[in-house]
Amino acid sequence: MLFVCAQNRLRSPTAESIFRDVDGWEVASAGTNRDPEVPVSRDLLEWADVAVCMEKRHRDILRQRFRGALPDNRILTLGIPDDFEFMDAELIRQFRRLVPWRLEAIRPRAAGGGEGAG
């Protein structure tokens, strides 16, 4: 699973940190801007089974820049604005509530067992 925000400094690294120890999940994070800590790439998207974007604009960037690297139904959007610090308690609560719920929406399509590790 690849968590995506703009700078890869606050939101997506927080998600990566809180979900990295979930059994059966491999997680990474990346950013869409020009100077993120870890830039999103075609390789990362092809590695991931799912990309979880913080905002619609991140999803749109992935679809535009990396067309075909990950099917559209595997790019999820959480709607979490850039209003939080790294590991903010409210941000963590939102991730724990939203991520499982959004993944459940695609679970029937994921049941076939993909080749990706993320």
Long-range contacts (C-beta under 8 A, 24 or more apart in sequence): 1-25, 1-26, 1-27, 1-28, 1-48, 1-49, 1-50, 1-51, 1-52, 1-118, 2-27, 2-28, 2-29, 2-30, 2-40, 2-44, 2-45, 2-47, 2-48, 2-50, 2-51, 2-52, 2-118, 3-27, 3-28, 3-29, 3-30, 3-51, 3-52, 3-54, 4-29, 4-30, 4-31, 4-32, 4-40, 4-51, 4-52, 4-53, 4-54, 4-58, 4-62, 5-29, 5-31, 5-32, 5-53, 5-54, 5-55, 5-58, 5-82, 6-31, 6-32, 6-33, 6-36, 6-54, 6-58, 6-82, 7-31, 7-33, 7-35, 7-36, 7-37, 8-36, 8-37, 8-38, 8-39, 9-36, 9-37, 9-86, 10-82, 10-84, 10-85, 10-86, 10-91, 11-54, 11-80, 11-82, 11-84, 11-91, 12-54, 13-37, 13-86, 14-84, 14-86, 14-87, 14-88, 14-91, 14-92, 14-95, 15-52, 15-95, 15-99, 17-87, 18-92, 18-95, 18-96, 19-95, 19-99, 26-117, 26-118, 27-118, 28-118, 32-57, 32-58, 32-61, 32-62, 40-65, 40-66, 41-66, 42-66, 42-69, 45-69, 45-70, 46-70, 46-116, 47-116, 47-117, 47-118, 48-74, 48-116, 48-118, 49-74, 49-110, 49-114, 49-116, 49-117, 49-118, 50-74, 50-75, 50-76, 50-103, 50-106, 50-110, 50-118, 51-75, 51-76, 52-76, 52-78, 52-99, 52-102, 53-77, 53-78, 54-78, 54-79, 54-80, 54-81, 54-82, 55-79, 55-80, 55-81, 55-82, 73-106, 73-109, 74-106, 76-102, 76-103, 76-105, 76-106, 78-102
